[in-house]
């Protein structure tokens, strides 16, 4: 096989969908190996996957619900602390 400078480096081009499917398969394989799902029975896999899905959905719900107000309160506190520090500096000068 000879070298052709006009040919792309990777002759097999993958579409976005096939790349996404491959990435999803690889990620699920890593999940199975990390949590030892490959040695479990189908019922045990269903129970663990259900628990993980419930845990992740509750985590996402909690972050979406409580994080924005928490960030607002923290930013107000930091702004107030910054303004009071400026006042103290002005008093010292």
Protein Blocks (a to p, Z undefined) as FASTA:
>chain_A
ZZdfkbcfblbacdfklmmmmmmmmmmmmmmmmnommmpcfklmmmmmmmmmmmmmmmmm
mmmmmmmmmmmmmmmmmmmmmmmmmmmmmmmZZ
